[in-house]
Amino acid sequence: MRKNYGKKTTILKIVESKKGLEKKGETLVRKAYLLAEKGVKGKGAEGKRQFEHSERVAEKLFELGFDNTTVASGLVCNLYSIAELSSEEILKALGKEVEAIAIDYGKIRQIEKKNFGKTDNKILSTIILSTAKDLRSIFVKFVARLDAMQNKKYGKKELEGKANGTLHIYSPICQKIGLYELQSMLEDSSLKILAPKDYDKISSFLGKTRAERNKEVELAIAEFLSYIREKPTVSIEGRAKSIYSICRKMKEQEKTFEKIYDRRGIRIICNCVRECYELLGIVHSEYKTIPNQFTDYIANPKKNRYRSIHTAVEWNGEPLEVQIRTWEMHYECETGLASHWNYKKYAKDKFFDKRLSLIKQLVDWHRTARTAGHLTHSLKMGFGQNRIFVFTPKHEVIVLPEGASPIDFAFAIHSDLGIKCVRAKVNGKVVHLAHKLENGDIVEITTGKRSMIKRLWLSIVKTHKAQAVIRNKLGIKPRKKRVIGIGSEKLTSDANTKIAKCCNPVPGDEIIGVRTTKRKISVHRKGCGNAARIAKEKRIKIGWGLAKKDYIVEIKVRSRDSPGTLPTILKILEKGNVTIASTDAKASKNDILQCKFSIKIKNIEQLNSIIKKIEDIPTVFEVGRE
């Protein structure tokens, strides 16, 4: 009989009760459970401890509302990181998604282990985010850390190190992507380890558990909503302040516990400034205000452009902070994140900031909608799609484009190091000079006495600096750039046909062919400017034939920069059964949001249906093909 390492209340029992799990997810979690048991079989007491840790992680992920794939990953990621399970075993039993999350988890674990205390914490937070191709690996890692601290998985000294790392690396990430509940749990657990007396004192002052305090906030929200029934578009959210946050505020502002009036707080979000003051009037007429706790940051914004009304009232005999702001103010406050992530000379990374802003909106959407699967599917858009962070042996950070090699690394440090590069070590192991570096790698270069540059290097390097120096040393003139259509579909012609990227035609579009060589044809939409500029003798008639595969199309959306717009568009795309290949979003002047989505579709009818639904969104001004 198979030995069951789990405790009495197991994630498997939750699965068997089918509580919140669809059938497919139930099967996946069950398989993960059995694989985890297999991984610790014959490992004795240590195996039992590791299994129970993994099981608690999965349970907590389930309680926090994460999807089935994340819950299943919680059962196997730690066992993969300590080599009790291989990536091949996970792939075979649970599929590519769980395997990818486990691999990312292992990388994050190693990056923190090698660099915490040696690298600036803000940079380390950024590197961890960049490492996660699927952000669910970070969620699993955070919950695993929470369980390790709550269940004293480590010795005292190591536990204190983990708590410090949590406060300085993990907690800020939670804050920036909107995982407030998990952030509070991590911070309170860290404080309990690092300053147990402070934790116990404030906990005693509060006299209630986190769950009880959160329940009070929910009751306060319900009561407030009853007073504003005539304003159905108003949203109210709230949470109880963590013990750690209360402790920090008491020390930083030198206040007693009784003077901390935002121990519980709610935020009222409305449509316009006029409504803000109308709602303030309702709050002050229904509740007794606390003196000297009113501040109008709408009339007098902070230097960082923060705008909101703050007041404090008595609710059930205790203080309750109330913030009132418009959706625009809320959006600017919550997703204006670049100023919070100033990591030395790497602060101006627009790609990172846009990804972070998008992730924050999606997490907010998921927290409101509680729709399993939507959040996690969208969070596969990793941060590290345009650059990586690697280290010198002295733990100095070098930023390189994705796919960069040790040669790029050498040239990034100094041209002479690149010119004389003969060998490279990555994480202590000798690698080929064409080796692709990854986030968190530690790279060491060995040089010779003379130039070692080879023409072959031009096909290896990714950075402009490396390419320029190599060409200069070899006397090669820079190549002229050529733009060609790249695609994957064969149409009715017997030639090698490719879909042109400049216009991305799909079945149903009128098309023309452009002969690029004797047996190669680029397929364009009729009316494409690039095709029109090509000589008529190279243009040919062509038809779609029996095309069956998906086609990449780019659509551009211009809308009011309003919270909820991006999630609404993504929800339409998801319901339209399309795959989102990439997303790009940026806010321009006058509160205008411009988004570009690269999506895979079957035909023009499917595309037109999606465009029509996006056009119907009230905040959208314009939508069309790129």
Summary of the structure (lengths in Angstrom):
residues: 626
radius of gyration: 27.8
end to end distance: 60.7
largest distance: 85.3
contacts: 1990
relative contact order: 0.06
helix: 49%
strand: 18%
